[in-house]
Every structure is written in structure tokens, then in C-alpha cells.
């Protein structure tokens, strides 16, 4: 509760004023769009009434230029909104002594090869990412971004989603670890059979020892023979993941978390069932619930990395 109150206070003092500023810009843009629509309708009416081709051609040039300008204003609004809010969120999280941030690139992303190295997913025919964040959790460097990954459907002529959400890679410098652990949500087992088979070929086997019964009920855990699961998946870590799962289940949200440790790297994938912090042009964006959800998701991923780091 103290953490929630601290964030609420920070939101009221820092994020909400910025959202109100962006809301004023949105409303001015809406008014400009409305006036522009009336002006363009008037120009079209004049063209139809006069019926002069040369006049219509001359009027079409400034109209096209004005429409391009409006499109530019809209793109700037969308491009600036999320980086401003994310920057403030990172400032707040950075106050915690366990976390430091080194950079944010709204157009950057984790590479496709690094995504597949997680062993969580095996295909990525269509791969796009944004909002790269780099930092450190204690002694563990990490990078995360939002990804939209799709594959060609074997049955239909379309692309199906493989993953849509936040993906994190952490390097916790355990050179003595040579095997791997893979944790997959049991509810998605039928969609992840290829991942399970691929990990099985690398020596991974299903494990149930040293896991909480409730954790084992919701997640399928696989490990290679040279890994002791209790050394990398603590009871506290299992409780963190289960508590997060309980909260989004109570809100009837379709979100899930995947987790793997391959060598000295930790991979986390948190699905999203809707776009977070993506502004709307025709609705008020000063919404605390959307901001706090994005913050909670970031905090969860960093907390998982923190728990793994503490075991090393």
C-alpha cells in the first residue's frame, strides 16, 4: 500500500499535469480538424458550383498541403505522447536503489535473434518492436521493449500472433550455468508444443520437485539435467508471479507470463491484451488506471529479475 500511495502521489504531482498538457493539445487538434473539415467542405462546394477545372486544380493544391500538415500534427501528437509518460515513469522507478536506467529509445527494439534465443518461442515470421528501455537491476544489466510477433498460419492464408507484449532480457553473469530452465503457462500448452519439443531436444525435461503446488498447477516447468531448479526459481519468485497472475485474473484480463533462463541470461515475456499508453485522438487520455497498469507490468518484470539476481 505504501508503494501504491507513493506512486499515486508521484502521478498527481508529475504525470497528471503532463497528461493534462497533452489533453489540451489533443483538444486543440480536434478543434483544428473540425474547422478544417468545414473549410474543405466549403472548397468542395465552390468547386462543384463553379465547375471550372482550372480553379478546381488551383484549389486542390492548398487543400492537399493543408491535409498533409494536419497529418503531420497528428503524427507528432502520437509520437510524443508515450515517450513523455514513459520517461516520467522511469524517473519514478529510478528512485529505487535497486534499479537504474541508462536509456530509452521509442523506436528501438530487441533483435529477432535474441528473442528466439529465449527458447520460449520458435518462430517469428513477422517481427516488430518499439520502446526499448535499457538499465540495470542491482548487478544485472537488462533491456526490454514492446514486441508484436506473428507467424504464417499453417491452415489459413494469414498471420497469427505468436507474442504481443513486453519482452525482457537480463544478463546476470552466471558463467557457471550451462543449461536452461523454461517456464510456460499451462493454459497455452497447445500453442507452445513446438517450444516444448525444441527444448526437449536440448535435454530439457518436465520437473515438479521444489515447486509450489499452486505454481505447478498454472505453469509447466522444464529444466536440463545440469540445472537445480531451486537455485534459479525461488519460492519468493514463484509467489511474485502467482500474485501477479491472481490480480489480472480478478480483472478478467487475458495476460500471461513466460520465463526462461538460458546460460547466464534471463528472458521474460509478458503478454498484453490491449495497447497500453497508446493515446486516442478522440478520447480523454488522462487516465490513471492505464498509467498504473503499465507501471505495474514494468515493476513486475524488474522484480522477477531482482529476485533472480538476489539468488546469485
VOLO-431197 format. One line per 8 residues: number of its first residue (from 1); their letters; for each residue x, y, z of N, C-alpha, C. Coordinates in steps of 0.001 Angstrom, whole numbers, plus 500000, padded with zeros to 6 digits. Example, Ala and Ser with C-alpha at 12.3 -4.5 7.8 and 13.67 -1.06 7.14 Angstrom:
# residues 2
1> AS> 513190/494310/507800/512300/495500/507800/513200/496700/507800  512850/497750/507080/513670/498940/507140/512900/500030/507870
This chain:
# residues 312
1> XXXXXXXX> 500824/498798/500000/500000/500000/500000/500863/501258/500000  502001/501222/500718/502888/502383/500723/503410/502670/499329  503773/501605/498596/504271/501779/497230/503184/502376/496342  501938/501921/496530/500833/502455/495728/500611/503935/496037  500648/504298/497317/500456/505705/497690/501584/506577/497152  502805/506055/497187/503937/506817/496648/503757/507062/495155  503315/506025/494445/503124/506201/493004/501962/507145/492724  500888/507033/493514/499742/507916/493307/500151/509373/493526
9> XXXXXXXX> 500951/509618/494532/501430/510966/494792/502294/511468/493634  503195/510604/493158/504041/510988/492031/503194/511261/490789  502197/510414/490573/501302/510612/489426/500607/511967/489513  500054/512286/490684/499329/513548/490844/500234/514754/490630  501487/514650/491074/502389/515797/491030/503142/515928/489714  503366/514823/489017/504233/514876/487844/503578/514374/486554  502926/513215/486623/502389/512625/485392/501071/513279/484981  500176/513481/485958/498870/514053/485619/498972/515439/484981
17> XXXXXXXX> 499821/516347/485496/499966/517640/484806/500435/517489/483363  501334/516539/483117/501792/516312/481741/500655/515766/480878  499839/514869/481444/498692/514345/480707/497690/515451/480393  497480/516370/481334/496568/517489/481083/497098/518394/479981  498421/518599/479962/499026/519390/478884/498801/518717/477538  499015/517404/477482/498780/516673/476236/497303/516658/475871  496434/516658/476894/494996/516699/476633/494597/518025/475999  495205/519115/476447/494943/520419/475819/495375/520412/474359
25> XXXXXXXX> 496510/519814/474090/496973/519711/472700/496012/518876/471870  495500/517791/472461/494559/516937/471729/493288/517690/471387  492766/518462/472354/491533/519210/472115/491724/520290/471067  492891/520959/471100/493164/521957/470062/493238/521295/468690  493812/520100/468653/493916/519371/467390/492537/518958/466882  491665/518545/467796/490305/518166/467407/489565/519379/466840  489703/520534/467512/489051/521757/467001/489604/522117/465627  490899/521981/465461/491508/522284/464169/490996/521335/463089
33> XXXXXXXX> 490832/520063/463435/490297/519096/462478/488858/519443/462103  488062/519875/463097/486680/520248/462816/486588/521447/461890  487374/522485/462182/487383/523671/461315/487888/523330/459919  488883/522476/459856/489433/522086/458562/488398/521334/457733  487623/520473/458386/486586/519735/457673/485558/520691/457076  485182/521731/457838/484233/522728/457325/484830/523504/456162  486101/523886/456279/486764/524624/455212/486873/523789/453942  487257/522534/454093/487390/521665/452922/486035/521424/452282
41> XXXXXXXX> 484993/521266/453114/483638/521096/452569/483225/522329/451778  483598/523528/452286/483287/524767/451559/484015/524842/450237  485297/524438/450231/486071/524448/448984/485462/523496/447963  485065/522297/448399/484448/521328/447505/483144/521873/446937  482350/522555/447786/481087/523126/447329/481325/524186/446255  482360/525034/446474/482682/526064/445472/483094/525424/444151  483912/524371/444232/484355/523687/443018/483173/523107/442240  482243/522490/442985/481074/521900/442325/480182/522978/441713
49> XXXXXXXX> 480070/524106/442406/479192/525171/441927/479780/525876/440700  481079/526169/440763/481710/526895/439662/481935/525995/438454  482341/524773/438701/482547/523828/437611/483692/524193/436688  484679/524928/437187/485823/525344/436381/487007/524451/436738  487492/523733/435775/488542/522748/436044/489816/523401/436554  490246/524496/435939/491486/525150/436352/491377/525666/437786  490213/526221/438152/490009/526696/439516/490044/525533/440498  489422/524432/440114/489434/523250/440983/490855/522752/441207
57> XXXXXXXX> 491658/522780/440139/493042/522330/440250/493843/523239/441171  493637/524556/441047/494361/525511/441887/493956/525379/443361  492674/525137/443609/492212/524982/444987/492669/523658/445604  492859/522639/444758/493257/521318/445268/494665/521346/445853  495531/522219/445332/496915/522267/445815/496995/522707/447272  496396/523881/447655/496462/524256/449075/495709/523289/449987  494633/522667/449477/493898/521699/450287/494784/520494/450593  495505/520003/449583/496400/518859/449789/497517/519210/450763
65> XXXXXXXX> 498052/520424/450657/499107/520855/451572/498582/520945/453003  497359/521434/453152/496773/521564/454491/496498/520180/455107  496000/519265/454287/495756/517906/454780/497073/517265/455213  498157/517479/454462/499468/516948/454846/499931/517538/456170  499667/518837/456356/500036/519485/457617/499264/518887/458787  497970/518639/458592/497171/518017/459653/497695/516621/459986  498048/515869/458952/498603/514545/459189/499900/514611/459978  500721/515628/459695/501967/515820/460431/501692/516129/461898
73> XXXXXXXX> 500715/517016/462164/500372/517360/463543/499883/516138/464317  499102/515297/463666/498581/514089/464323/499720/513126/464641  500647/512932/463688/501783/512031/463921/502645/512520/465074  502879/513832/465155/503685/514387/466241/503010/514135/467582  501693/514290/467643/500964/514051/468886/501143/512603/469340  500981/511654/468427/501108/510242/468787/502551/509877/469134  503510/510453/468423/504911/510111/468659/505433/510673/469973  504894/511783/470435/505402/512427/471647/504712/511954/472912
81> XXXXXXXX> 503502/511444/472803/502718/511129/473997/503390/510060/474859  503610/508877/474316/504114/507769/475117/505516/508016/475665  506482/508527/474854/507815/508786/475427/507793/509727/476627  506917/510721/476621/506852/511639/477761/506383/510924/479017  505365/510096/478896/504837/509387/480059/505828/508325/480537  506408/507573/479602/507369/506538/479976/508582/507160/480663  509039/508300/480161/510166/508972/480793/509894/509314/482244  508697/509782/482536/508334/510106/483919/508233/508839/484772
89> XXXXXXXX> 507690/507765/484203/507600/506500/484942/508990/505984/485300  509914/506080/484370/511277/505619/484639/511949/506480/485700  511642/507773/485701/512181/508645/486756/511718/508184/488129  510457/507761/488219/509920/507306/489499/510565/505980/489926  510635/505012/489012/511216/503710/489350/512688/503861/489682  513355/504806/489042/514790/505011/489252/515110/505481/490672  514096/505957/491387/514313/506357/492783/514602/505161/493686  514217/503965/493243/514525/502737/493989/516004/502413/493811
97> XXXXXXXX> 516706/502148/494907/518151/501904/494841/518483/500643/494047  517507/499743/493854/517766/498505/493134/517754/498672/491618  517201/499785/491119/517004/499946/489689/517679/501220/489185  518344/501107/488053/518874/502275/487358/518562/502129/485875  518333/503251/485203/518005/503240/483780/519057/504017/483009  519445/503452/481876/520540/504027/481090/520071/504632/479781  518856/504347/479378/518396/504922/478127/517027/504433/477729  516356/505252/476928/515037/504913/476393/514988/505347/474937
105> XXXXXXXX> 514646/504422/474051/514545/504695/472619/513174/504246/472153  512322/505207/471825/510935/504882/471458/510846/504038/470193  511868/504081/469349/511843/503316/468095/512752/502084/468137  513475/501875/469229/514388/500741/469327/513695/499474/469779  514353/498332/469573/513768/497053/469997/514849/495991/470129  514521/494932/470830/515374/493750/470952/515404/493029/469610  516549/492474/469256/516676/491827/467956/515878/490516/467898  515541/490128/466695/514797/488888/466475/515593/487676/466951
113> XXXXXXXX> 516897/487671/466701/517733/486542/467141/517731/486408/468657  517836/487540/469364/517811/487496/470830/516459/487005/471337  515381/487384/470653/514043/486929/471017/513950/485407/470920  514462/484844/469842/514385/483393/469647/515352/482639/470551  516439/483291/470986/517390/482649/471897/516743/482294/473232  515609/482887/473548/514927/482606/474814/514393/481186/474885  514213/480532/473741/513615/479200/473631/512127/479204/473989  511594/480352/474372/510164/480417/474702/509336/480279/473431
121> XXXXXXXX> 509800/480916/472373/509109/480888/471085/510090/480382/470028  509554/479763/468993/510416/479157/467969/510269/479799/466602  509259/480643/466389/509063/481274/465077/508781/482758/465253  509154/483518/464226/508906/484960/464224/508957/485447/462775  507941/485078/461996/507928/485439/460576/507742/486941/460376  506935/487541/461209/506700/488982/461147/507056/489558/462516  508071/490424/462559/508655/490844/463840/508768/492359/463873  508158/492978/464889/508219/494436/465028/508275/494803/466502
129> XXXXXXXX> 509094/495809/466828/509233/496227/468220/509397/497726/468352  509232/498209/469586/509372/499632/469866/509598/499809/471377  509908/501044/471761/510031/501427/473176/511086/500598/473923  512311/500674/473432/513425/499982/474081/513868/500729/475335  513974/500000/476454/514451/500549/477719/515657/499725/478161  516754/500410/478500/517954/499738/478998/518252/500216/480412  518742/499298/481233/519071/499675/482599/519752/498543/483332  519658/498597/484652/520323/497602/485482/519498/497353/486733
137> XXXXXXXX> 519345/496079/487090/518728/495659/488345/519843/495144/489239  520223/495959/490220/521430/495669/491020/522616/495445/490083  523110/494193/490032/524268/493906/489185/523874/493299/487836  522584/493268/487539/522107/492604/486325/521691/493614/485264  522455/493765/484191/522020/494626/483089/520809/494004/482383  519928/494851/481905/518762/494337/481193/518375/495289/480069  517570/494770/479158/516904/495582/478145/515528/494986/477908  514567/495859/477678/513205/495395/477416/512567/496282/476364
145> XXXXXXXX> 511543/495755/475725/510808/496534/474727/509436/495898/474523  508612/496577/473785/507322/496019/473381/507495/495346/472027  506922/494159/471881/507051/493398/470642/505683/492962/470125  505602/492870/468795/504460/492259/468117/505038/491234/467151  504844/489966/467466/505457/488884/466695/504360/487979/466148  504438/487711/464835/503433/486852/464200/504116/485793/463337  503346/484746/463033/503840/483668/462176/502789/483352/461122  503231/482747/460027/502300/482333/458990/501482/481150/459480
153> XXXXXXXX> 500178/481250/459325/499291/480169/459756/499445/478974/458824  499609/477773/459390/499735/476589/458531/498415/476190/457871  497300/476677/458401/495996/476258/457889/495294/477341/457078  495647/478608/457347/494958/479700/456666/495977/480661/456072  495543/481397/455085/496418/482360/454421/496422/483676/455202  497018/483654/456389/497050/484835/457244/498182/484687/458253  498423/485777/458989/499426/485769/460051/498729/485664/461403  499223/484771/462252/498697/484611/463607/499713/485160/464610
161> XXXXXXXX> 499203/485723/465698/500087/486263/466724/500814/485142/467461  502126/485304/467567/502950/484447/468408/503090/485078/469787  503350/486374/469794/503511/487102/471054/503226/488575/470821  502553/489166/471799/502283/490598/471772/502353/491102/473208  503386/491879/473518/503536/492349/474881/504924/492892/475138  505375/492795/476403/506681/493301/476820/507644/492136/476959  508825/492288/476363/509845/491236/476386/511108/491797/477019  511700/491043/477954/512880/491497/478689/513993/490454/478625
169> XXXXXXXX> 515224/490942/478478/516419/490103/478560/517325/490674/479640  517745/489823/480580/518678/490239/481615/519922/489365/481592  521072/489953/481842/522342/489233/481850/522911/489296/483262  522772/488173/484028/523178/488221/485423/524512/487530/485682  525269/487317/484591/526691/486954/484700/526936/485701/485552  526151/484667/485310/526412/483374/485961/527048/482448/484926  528346/482588/484729/529031/481805/483706/529093/480328/484072  528780/480012/485331/528815/478608/485732/527544/477871/485332
177> XXXXXXXX> 526532/478598/484870/525290/477967/484433/525383/477663/482942  525227/476389/482587/525364/475997/481189/524078/475387/480631  523131/475103/481466/521884/474503/480999/520793/475545/480827  519578/475142/481140/518473/476065/480980/517230/475646/481725  516376/476629/481985/515065/476427/482593/514039/477134/481722  512923/476478/481503/511857/477052/480685/510542/476916/481444  509839/478043/481649/508569/478053/482367/507493/478597/481428  506509/477772/481132/505449/478131/480189/504087/478049/480878
185> XXXXXXXX> 503176/478963/480553/501836/478890/481149/501086/477653/480673  500541/476924/481606/499854/475680/481274/498653/475917/480361  497993/477067/480510/496811/477358/479701/497145/477493/478214  498419/477787/477886/498823/477965/476493/499599/476749/475966  499488/475624/476651/500305/474459/476303/500128/474051/474843  498904/474042/474350/498669/473569/472983/499271/474496/471933  499507/475770/472307/500121/476705/471366/501645/476688/471437  502190/476019/472454/503632/476054/472689/504265/474674/472574
193> XXXXXXXX> 503599/473769/471876/504120/472407/471762/505465/472385/471037  505663/473287/470062/506942/473323/469356/508070/473784/470277  507761/474744/471146/508764/475197/472108/509138/474067/473053  508133/473337/473499/508381/472213/474407/509241/471145/473732  508911/470806/472483/509676/469779/471768/511117/470232/471516  511277/471518/471113/512623/472029/470837/513482/472011/472095  512891/472343/473238/513653/472325/474489/513946/470887/474921  513035/470000/474603/513244/468577/474907/514447/468044/474134
201> XXXXXXXX> 514627/468459/472876/515770/468022/472083/517087/468522/472668  517034/469609/473438/518239/470147/474056/518484/469554/475445  517683/468576/475818/517870/467894/477103/516924/468342/478188  515967/469193/477880/515020/469673/478876/513955/468635/479202  513634/468514/480488/512602/467572/480930/511675/468278/481910  510444/467840/481974/509461/468406/482892/509894/468135/484334  509845/469155/485178/510195/468999/486597/509046/469496/487460  508889/468860/488627/507833/469249/489563/508358/469413/490987
209> XXXXXXXX> 509540/468908/491255/510112/468995/492603/510518/470434/492920  510432/470788/494204/510843/472098/494711/510032/473251/494121  508816/472938/493674/507909/473968/493176/506647/473982/494037  506097/475172/494243/504846/475268/494984/503738/474561/494210  502849/473847/494892/501768/473150/494186/500932/474089/493325  500637/475297/493842/499839/476232/493071/500598/476764/491862  501925/476887/491984/502726/477308/490831/502741/476213/489779  502931/474987/490223/502969/473854/489303/501630/473650/488609
217> XXXXXXXX> 500536/474103/489254/499206/473953/488657/499002/474884/487476  499646/476050/487488/499437/477048/486444/500569/477120/485433  501740/476568/485769/502891/476676/484883/503559/475323/484696  504009/475076/483464/504786/473881/483150/506261/474270/483173  507046/473611/484020/508453/473949/484199/509330/472834/483644  510303/473222/482816/511231/472281/482208/512651/472722/482545  513553/471749/482724/514936/472076/483050/515855/471008/482488  517058/471414/482132/518079/470460/481711/518694/469812/482946
225> XXXXXXXX> 519386/468714/482747/519875/467923/483878/520950/468638/484689  521624/469644/484113/522700/470325/484831/522217/471578/485568  520907/471697/485743/520320/472840/486458/519543/472338/487666  519763/472969/488824/518927/472725/490002/517884/473830/490043  516623/473464/489826/515558/474450/489697/515487/475373/490912  515694/474826/492105/515597/475636/493319/516681/476707/493391  517733/476579/492571/518788/477586/492559/518418/478813/491732  517422/478671/490874/517078/479795/489986/515618/480239/490110
233> XXXXXXXX> 514758/479378/490660/513348/479744/490842/513014/479598/492318  513159/480672/493057/512927/480636/494496/511436/480618/494807  511124/480295/496048/509728/480347/496498/509188/481771/496415  510008/482750/496767/509579/484151/496679/509250/484527/495242  510076/484085/494302/509826/484383/492899/508516/483761/492439  508255/482540/492848/507002/481888/492484/505809/482662/493039  505935/483167/494275/504850/483947/494873/504625/485256/494106  505702/485899/493664/505579/487145/492892/504780/486904/491620
241> XXXXXXXX> 505121/485850/490896/504440/485543/489639/502984/485138/489892  502755/484339/490910/501390/483911/491214/500523/485086/491657  501095/486005/492440/500332/487171/492885/499945/488042/491706  500860/488229/490766/500543/488999/489563/499430/488311/488775  499551/487000/488622/498541/486265/487864/497162/486392/488526  497137/486331/489852/495873/486452/490568/495229/487811/490313  496044/488870/490313/495496/490216/490142/494882/490406/488759  495548/489944/487706/494947/490169/486392/493798/489201/486120
249> XXXXXXXX> 493798/488039/486776/492657/487141/486646/491419/487739/487308  491610/488419/488438/490489/489061/489120/489856/490148/488258  490654/490770/487392/490154/491806/486498/489696/491241/485149  489701/489887/485044/489264/489210/483822/490072/489670/482615  491385/489752/482805/492294/490173/481737/492994/488961/481145  493195/488978/479841/493888/487900/479153/495387/488233/479065  496076/488035/480192/497510/488304/480255/498208/487073/480828  499435/486846/480366/500182/485689/480855/501666/486003/480828
257> XXXXXXXX> 502446/485271/481631/503877/485495/481719/504624/484207/481374  505704/484351/480586/506606/483269/480223/507983/483609/480807  508791/482570/481039/510035/482796/481762/511046/481729/481356  512290/482148/481090/513325/481160/480824/514678/481691/481283  515561/480767/481616/516960/481084/481897/517783/480160/481014  518526/480759/480099/519370/480006/479179/520799/480496/479370  521669/479602/479889/523023/480037/480196/523004/481085/481287  523608/482231/481017/523658/483292/482022/522672/484412/481731
265> XXXXXXXX> 521649/484125/480947/520660/485142/480603/519268/484735/481065  518508/485715/481494/517123/485504/481880/516226/486198/480866  515161/485513/480463/514214/486040/479484/512822/486044/480109  512106/487146/479956/510747/487277/480459/509856/487821/479353  508694/487229/479203/507728/487688/478206/506378/487855/478886  505845/489061/478854/504559/489374/479488/503585/489821/478413  502547/489021/478180/501593/489350/477124/500715/490525/477533  500215/491243/476526/499272/492336/476736/498046/492080/475874
273> XXXXXXXX> 496875/492260/476459/495648/492069/475687/495091/493385/475152  495826/494476/475369/495451/495766/474789/496679/496655/474764  496642/497685/473932/497752/498622/473848/497730/499546/475063  498869/499604/475774/498978/500474/476935/499722/501751/476563  499259/502855/477098/499852/504173/476880/499849/504586/475418  498986/503966/474605/498812/504417/473225/497664/505423/473222  497932/506689/472866/496908/507724/473000/495776/507576/471993  494632/508107/472370/493484/508187/471475/493300/509635/471044
281> XXXXXXXX> 492935/509816/469791/492709/511174/469289/491319/511675/469652  490399/510771/469911/489003/511167/470123/488494/510831/471525  489420/510574/472473/489017/510300/473853/490051/510889/474799  489613/511155/476024/490495/511713/477045/491571/510687/477427  492828/511118/477406/493934/510213/477697/494471/510353/479118  493901/511277/479903/494363/511476/481287/493740/510409/482179  494259/509177/482064/493667/508013/482718/494679/507376/483652  494430/507440/484947/495353/506879/485933/495462/505371/485804
289> XXXXXXXX> 494354/504683/485564/494353/503219/485535/495269/502677/484439  495272/503323/483277/496141/502865/482193/497603/503071/482541  497928/504210/483149/499313/504505/483517/499801/503545/484595  498967/503317/485621/499403/502454/486717/499531/501002/486255  498747/500585/485280/498874/499214/484771/500216/499038/484053  500598/500018/483242/501890/499941/482562/503021/499935/483590  502886/500772/484616/503888/500819/485681/503980/499470/486402  502830/498869/486725/502824/497581/487431/503471/496481/486597
297> XXXXXXXX> 503236/496496/485281/503837/495488/484417/505357/495636/484385  505836/496873/484247/507276/497101/484281/507863/496656/485620  507174/497030/486682/507670/496713/488020/507717/495200/488243  506724/494477/487754/506720/493020/487898/507942/492405/487229  508210/492783/485984/509342/492207/485267/510656/492509/485979  510804/493739/486457/512028/494106/487164/512132/493374/488497  510995/493130/489147/511011/492408/490414/511442/490954/490215  511010/490334/489113/511432/488969/488800/512944/488929/488603
305> XXXXXXXX> 513476/489905/487851/514930/489968/487646/515633/490188/488986  515052/491031/489838/515650/491313/491147/515719/490041/491998  514664/489245/491980/514655/488016/492762/515677/487015/492255  515817/486923/490923/516828/486018/490351/518229/486522/490708  518430/487836/490621/519731/488422/490957/520098/488151/492420  519095/488209/493296/519353/488011/494733/519811/486579/495035  519476/485634/494178/519867/484242/494389/521273/483959/493895  521905/484958/493316/523236/484757/492772/524257/485578/493516
